[in-house]
């Protein structure tokens, strides 16, 4: 009886499967590079400059913060659509406290607390077995109404005390870029290096299997909602800081762009698979397209059209690649299990 060769060559993926895996896992980075090259040529000489690249990063930062929350929620197996409502309510609460003369730090803590509480409530309700999409749409409506109540139906202006985290630049780099860097650094370390983060990913992949080994899957799905609420609140505060006013109107574009960035990054909306750094690249792609088209003089609504096309395309491509890879791996494993006789 002969013993199979245990060397790495014997378990190396065939080129056709490895290429598909590369496209699924790294294709988004290649796409962003190609877009940068295309617009650098098409919009020469205005696009390819340091100042314009910083504008792209600054524009991507808001979407990236919302997308981080949606992405973490999706990875944990939950999808939160209340992002815009949480953002509006959190910014209005913080803005109201600032206008009333309370310290800025207290207003920011209050705004973040509102978002965390909203996520916690979403998680508690869905633990009753209710559909999270329906629950979070209801939360979106409720928080949008509460934001209007707190603000008396009007925008809260005069929030110049928040410029330090809005229009301010430090060493020439916009404040938003620093904020999103910290968010993604902490989020990536949490998901990949901590026990709770790894369990959260595992719960999204197969909650029933995780439950059978003694892990409380509902607890980690609740954590996904809480983290999404926190990111949504932070996005709302960043928006208020950028425009120096807090609007009670929920912006549906925030969840739309966040979902597109998440889908582009390859995060499985069914849970269990995803990478936060690639979510940021997804947000950067949207900002790059919008910036490049604006410089070219293309009407802004074409950027919205492009975003919709990207969202649908990303979902179709990810589903097709995942199914094709799985089918080919099954065929390959069959060949390994039943090798041809000499």
C-alpha positions in Angstrom: 0.0 0.0 0.0 1.3 3.4 -0.9 1.0 6.5 1.2 -0.3 9.7 -0.5 2.2 12.5 -0.8 1.4 15.0 2.0 3.4 17.8 0.3 1.7 21.2 -0.3 1.7 20.5 -4.1 -0.9 17.7 -3.5 -3.4 20.1 -1.9 -2.8 23.1 -4.1 -5.9 24.4 -5.9 -6.1 24.0 -9.7 -5.5 27.2 -11.6 -9.1 27.6 -12.7 -10.4 27.4 -9.1 -7.6 29.6 -7.7 -8.3 32.2 -10.4 -12.0 32.3 -9.4 -11.1 32.6 -5.7 -8.7 35.4 -6.5 -11.4 37.3 -8.4 -13.9 36.9 -5.5 -11.4 37.8 -2.8 -9.2 40.4 -4.5 -11.1 41.5 -7.5 -12.5 44.7 -5.8 -8.9 46.0 -5.2 -8.1 45.4 -8.9 -11.3 47.2 -9.9 -10.4 50.3 -7.8 -6.9 50.4 -9.2 -8.3 50.2 -12.8 -10.8 53.0 -12.0 -8.1 55.2 -10.7 -6.0 54.6 -13.8 -9.0 55.2 -16.1 -10.1 58.5 -14.5 -6.4 59.7 -14.2 -6.2 59.4 -18.0 -9.8 60.5 -18.9 -9.8 63.5 -16.5 -6.2 64.5 -17.0 -4.7 66.6 -15.4 -7.3 67.3 -12.7 -8.0 63.8 -11.3 -4.5 62.6 -10.6 -3.5 64.9 -7.7 -2.9 64.5 -4.0 -5.5 67.1 -3.2 -8.2 65.3 -5.3 -7.2 61.9 -3.8 -7.8 63.4 -0.3 -11.2 64.6 -1.5 -12.0 61.1 -2.6 -11.0 59.6 0.7 -13.0 62.3 2.6 -16.1 61.6 0.5 -15.6 57.8 1.0 -15.3 58.2 4.8 -19.0 58.9 5.5 -20.1 56.0 3.4 -17.4 53.8 4.9 -18.5 54.4 8.5 -22.1 53.5 7.6 -20.9 50.5 5.6 -18.7 49.3 8.5 -21.9 49.0 10.6 -23.9 47.3 7.9 -21.0 45.1 7.0 -20.4 43.9 10.6 -24.2 43.3 11.0 -24.2 41.3 7.7 -21.2 39.2 8.7 -23.0 38.3 12.0 -26.0 37.2 10.0 -28.2 40.3 10.5 -29.1 43.1 8.2 -30.0 46.5 9.7 -31.9 48.9 7.5 -32.5 51.5 10.3 -29.1 53.2 9.6 -30.5 56.4 8.3 -33.0 56.8 11.1 -30.3 56.1 13.8 -28.0 58.6 12.1 -30.7 61.4 12.0 -31.8 60.8 15.6 -28.3 60.7 17.0 -27.2 63.9 15.3 -30.4 65.7 16.4 -29.9 64.6 20.0 -26.3 65.8 20.0 -27.2 69.0 18.2 -30.0 69.8 20.6 -27.7 69.4 23.6 -25.0 71.6 22.1 -27.5 74.4 21.3 -28.8 74.2 24.9 -25.3 74.8 26.1 -24.1 71.4 27.2 -20.5 70.4 26.7 -19.6 69.0 23.3 -18.2 65.8 24.8 -21.4 65.1 26.6 -23.5 65.7 23.5 -21.3 63.3 21.5 -21.6 60.6 24.2 -25.4 61.1 24.2 -25.5 60.8 20.4 -23.4 57.6 20.4 -25.5 56.2 23.3 -28.7 56.7 21.3 -27.2 54.7 18.4 -26.0 51.9 20.7 -29.4 51.8 22.4 -31.2 51.6 19.1 -29.1 48.7 18.0 -29.7 46.9 21.3 -33.5 47.3 20.9 -33.3 46.1 17.4 -31.4 43.0 18.6 -33.8 42.3 21.5 -36.9 42.5 19.2 -35.4 40.2 16.5 -34.5 37.7 19.2 -38.2 37.1 19.5 -38.1 35.5 16.0 -39.2 38.5 14.0 -37.8 39.3 10.6 -34.9 41.7 11.1 -35.6 43.6 7.9 -39.1 44.3 8.9 -38.1 45.3 12.4 -35.3 47.7 11.3 -37.6 49.3 8.7 -40.0 49.9 11.6 -37.2 51.3 13.7 -36.2 53.6 10.8 -39.6 55.1 10.7 -39.9 55.4 14.4 -36.5 57.1 14.9 -37.1 59.5 11.9 -40.3 60.6 13.6 -38.6 61.0 17.0 -35.8 63.0 15.4 -38.5 65.4 14.0 -40.1 65.6 17.5 -36.8 66.5 19.2 -35.9 69.1 16.5 -39.5 70.4 16.3 -39.4 69.5 12.6 -36.6 71.9 11.7 -32.9 71.6 11.0 -30.7 72.5 14.0 -28.1 75.0 12.7 -25.0 76.6 14.3 -23.1 73.4 15.2 -19.7 75.1 14.5 -18.3 73.5 17.7 -18.2 70.2 15.8 -15.9 71.4 13.0 -13.0 69.7 14.8 -14.4 66.4 13.5 -15.9 67.7 10.3 -14.3 70.3 8.0 -11.0 70.5 10.0 -7.8 69.2 8.6 -4.8 67.9 10.5 -1.4 67.8 8.7 -3.4 68.5 5.5 -5.6 65.4 6.0 -9.4 65.7 6.6 -10.6 64.8 10.1 -13.0 62.2 8.6 -10.1 60.2 7.2 -8.6 59.9 10.7 -12.0 58.8 12.2 -12.6 56.2 9.6 -9.1 54.8 9.9 -9.6 54.3 13.6 -13.0 52.7 13.1 -11.6 50.2 10.5 -8.5 49.5 12.5 -10.4 48.6 15.7 -13.1 46.8 13.7 -10.6 44.6 11.8 -8.6 43.7 14.9 -11.9 42.9 16.7 -13.2 40.6 13.9 -9.9 38.8 13.3 -7.9 38.8 16.5 -10.4 38.6 19.4 -12.5 35.7 20.6 -15.8 37.5 20.4 -15.1 38.8 16.9 -14.2 35.4 15.6 -17.3 33.9 17.2 -19.4 36.7 15.7 -18.2 35.7 12.2 -18.8 32.0 13.0 -22.3 32.8 14.1 -23.0 34.5 10.9 -21.8 31.5 8.9 -23.8 28.8 10.8 -25.7 29.9 13.9 -27.1 26.5 14.5 -23.7 24.7 14.4 -22.3 27.4 16.8 -25.2 26.9 19.2 -24.6 23.2 19.3 -21.0 23.7 20.6 -22.3 25.9 23.5 -22.0 29.4 22.1 -24.9 31.7 22.5 -25.5 32.7 18.9 -28.3 35.2 19.8 -25.9 37.1 21.9 -23.5 37.7 19.0 -26.2 38.6 16.6 -27.3 41.2 19.2 -23.7 42.4 19.3 -23.9 42.8 15.5 -26.9 45.1 15.9 -25.2 47.1 18.6 -22.1 47.7 16.6 -24.2 48.7 13.6 -26.1 51.1 15.7 -22.8 52.6 17.0 -21.4 53.1 13.5 -24.7 54.6 12.3 -24.7 57.1 15.2 -21.0 58.0 14.5 -21.9 58.5 10.8 -24.8 60.8 11.8 -22.5 62.9 14.0 -19.8 63.1 11.3 -22.4 64.3 8.8 -23.6 67.0 11.3 -20.0 68.1 11.9 -19.4 68.4 8.2 -22.4 70.6 7.4 -22.5 72.2 10.9 -26.2 71.4 11.3 -28.3 68.4 12.3 -31.2 67.4 10.1 -34.1 65.3 11.4 -34.7 64.0 7.9 -33.3 60.5 7.4 -31.2 60.2 4.3 -32.1 57.0 2.4 -28.9 57.4 0.3 -26.7 56.5 3.3 -28.1 52.9 3.6 -28.2 52.5 -0.2 -24.5 53.5 -0.6 -23.5 51.5 2.5 -25.2 48.3 1.1 -23.5 48.8 -2.3 -20.1 49.2 -0.7 -20.7 46.0 1.4 -22.0 44.1 -1.6 -19.0 45.2 -3.7 -16.6 44.0 -1.0 -17.8 40.5 -1.2 -19.4 40.4 2.3 -22.0 37.7 2.3 -25.3 39.2 3.1 -26.2 35.8 4.5 -23.4 36.1 7.0 -20.2 34.4 7.9 -17.9 35.9 5.3 -16.4 39.4 4.8 -13.5 41.7 5.3 -13.7 45.3 6.7 -10.7 46.6 4.7 -12.5 45.5 1.5 -15.7 47.3 2.6 -13.7 50.5 2.8 -12.4 49.8 -0.8 -16.0 49.4 -1.8 -16.8 52.8 -0.4 -13.8 54.3 -2.1 -14.9 52.9 -5.4 -18.2 54.7 -5.1 -16.5 58.0 -4.2 -14.0 57.5 -7.0 -16.8 57.1 -9.6 -18.7 60.1 -8.3 -15.6 62.3 -8.2 -14.4 61.2 -11.7 -17.8 61.8 -13.3 -18.1 65.2 -11.6 -14.7 66.3 -12.9 -15.7 65.1 -16.4 -18.9 67.2 -16.2 -21.3 64.3 -16.2 -24.6 65.0 -14.4 -24.5 63.7 -10.8 -27.6 61.4 -11.3 -25.5 59.2 -13.5 -23.4 58.4 -10.5 -26.6 57.2 -8.8 -27.4 55.0 -11.9 -23.9 53.6 -11.8 -24.2 52.8 -8.1 -27.4 50.8 -8.7 -25.8 48.9 -11.5 -22.8 48.1 -9.3 -25.0 46.9 -6.5 -26.9 44.4 -8.7 -23.8 43.3 -10.5 -21.9 42.7 -7.3 -24.7 40.5 -6.0 -24.9 38.5 -9.2 -21.1 38.1 -9.6 -20.6 37.1 -6.0 -23.4 34.5 -6.1 -22.1 33.1 -9.4 -18.5 32.9 -8.3 -19.4 31.3 -5.0 -21.6 28.7 -6.7 -19.0 27.9 -9.4 -16.2 27.6 -6.8 -18.3 25.3 -4.7 -19.2 23.1 -7.6 -15.6 22.8 -8.8 -14.3 22.0 -5.4 -16.9 19.2 -5.1 -15.8 17.8 -8.4 -12.1 18.1 -7.4 -12.7 16.4 -4.1 -14.5 13.5 -5.9 -11.4 13.0 -8.1 -9.2 13.0 -5.1 -11.4 10.5 -3.2 -11.7 8.2 -6.3 -8.3 8.4 -8.1 -8.0 6.8 -11.5 -6.5 3.3 -11.4 -3.1 3.0 -13.2 
